[in-house]
Amino acid sequence: MVVAFNVTGGERGEWAVLHVSGELDLVTSPVLRQRVHDVVAEGRHSLVLDLSEVFFCDSSGVGVLIAARRLLRSCQGRLRLILPAEGAVDGSHVNRVLGALGVRRLFDVHPDLASAVEEEPRPLSA
């Protein structure tokens, strides 16, 4: 069975959004890496990666996610991941992989796009 890997882009307010589907592995991870670099090169420093339709992720995929986090932090940007608890057979494969590797805590994880692009409440000014 051949499953197409796809990365589509969009915007939601000040956030650039990349919707990723398929397998994130050694063959496909360079595509995502390039798309993240393209977004940053365009001057967008708030990025949401929607990984809700990624059903397989290997160590090279995890490496791309960590590199994306590092890149955005280097330009004072923000990275948020969408990793729903529901949807796949028993939740997000990527979520399980990140948890098993002990790196999930590095990421700002949200269950859906609406919560990912929601701004944090700012303190009231006097």
For each residue, the residues with C-beta under 8 A, 3 or more apart:
1:
2:
3: 22 23 55
4: 21 22
5: 20 21 22 23 24 27 28 31
6: 19 20 21 22
7: 18 19 20 21 31 32 35
8: 18 19
9: 16 17 18 19 35 39
10: 16 17 19
11: 15 16 17
12: 15 17 48 113 117
13: 117
14: 46
15: 11 12 46 47 48 80 116 117
16: 9 10 11 39 42 44 46 47 48
17: 9 10 11 12 47 48 50 113 117
18: 7 8 9 32 35 36 39 47 48 49 50
19: 6 7 8 9 10 50 53
20: 5 6 7 24 32 49 50 51 53 54
21: 4 5 6 7 53 54
22: 3 4 5 6 28 53 54 55 56
23: 3 5 28 54 55 56 57
24: 5 20 28 29 32 51 54 56 57 58 60 61 64 94
25: 28 29 56 57 58 60 61
26: 29 58 60
27: 5
28: 5 22 23 24 25 31 32 61
29: 24 25 26 32 33 60 61 63 64
30: 33 34
31: 5 7 28 34 35
32: 7 18 20 24 28 29 35 36 49 61 64 68
33: 29 30 36 37 64 67 68
34: 30 31 37 38
35: 7 9 18 31 32 38 39
36: 18 32 33 39 40 47 49 64 67 68 71
37: 33 34 40 41 71
38: 34 35 41 42
39: 9 16 18 35 36 42 44 47
40: 36 37 43 44 45 47 71 72 75 77
41: 37 38
42: 16 38 39
43: 40
44: 16 39 40 47
45: 40 72 75 76 77 78
46: 14 15 16 77 78
47: 15 16 17 18 36 39 40 44 68 72 77 78 79 80
48: 12 15 16 17 18 79 80 81 82 110 113 116 117
49: 18 20 32 36 65 68 79 80 81 82
50: 17 18 19 20 53 82 113 116
51: 20 24 54 57 81 82 83 92 94
52: 82 83 84 87 92 112
53: 19 20 21 22 50
54: 20 21 22 23 24 51 57 61 92 93 94
55: 3 22 23 88 93
56: 22 23 24 25 93
57: 23 24 25 51 54 61 62 93 94 97
58: 24 25 26 61 62
59: 62 63
60: 24 25 26 29 63 64
61: 24 25 28 29 32 54 57 58 64 65 94 97
62: 57 58 59 65 66 97 98 101 103
63: 29 59 60 66 67
64: 24 29 32 33 36 60 61 67 68
65: 49 61 62 68 69 81 98 107
66: 62 63 69 70 103 106
67: 33 36 63 64 70 71
68: 32 33 36 47 49 64 65 71 72 79
69: 65 66 72 73 79 106 107
70: 66 67 73 74
71: 36 37 40 67 68 74 75 77
72: 40 45 47 68 69 75 77 78 79
73: 69 70 76 77 79
74: 70 71
75: 40 45 71 72
76: 45 73
77: 40 45 46 47 71 72 73
78: 45 46 47 72 108
79: 47 48 49 68 69 72 73 107 108
80: 15 47 48 49 107 108 109 110 116 117
81: 48 49 51 65 94 107 108 109 110 116
82: 48 49 50 51 52 109 110 111 112 113 116
83: 51 52 92 94 95 98 109 110 111
84: 52 87 88 91 92 111 112
85: 91 92 95 111
86: 91
87: 52 84 91 92
88: 55 84 91 92 93
89:
90:
91: 84 85 86 87 88 95 96
92: 51 52 54 83 84 85 87 88 95 96
93: 54 55 56 57 88 96 97
94: 24 51 54 57 61 81 83 97 98
95: 83 85 91 92 98 99 104 109
96: 91 92 93 99 100
97: 57 61 62 93 94 100 101
98: 62 65 83 94 95 101 103 104 107
99: 95 96 102 104
100: 96 97
101: 62 97 98 104
102: 99 105
103: 62 66 98 106 107
104: 95 98 99 101 107 109
105: 102
106: 66 69 103
107: 65 69 79 80 81 98 103 104
108: 78 79 80 81
109: 80 81 82 83 95 104
110: 48 80 81 82 83 113 115 116
111: 82 83 84 85 115
112: 52 82 84 115 116
113: 12 17 48 50 82 110 116 117
114: 117 118
115: 110 111 112 118
116: 15 48 50 80 81 82 110 112 113
117: 12 13 15 17 48 80 113 114
118: 114 115
119: 122
120:
121:
122: 119
123:
124:
125:
126:
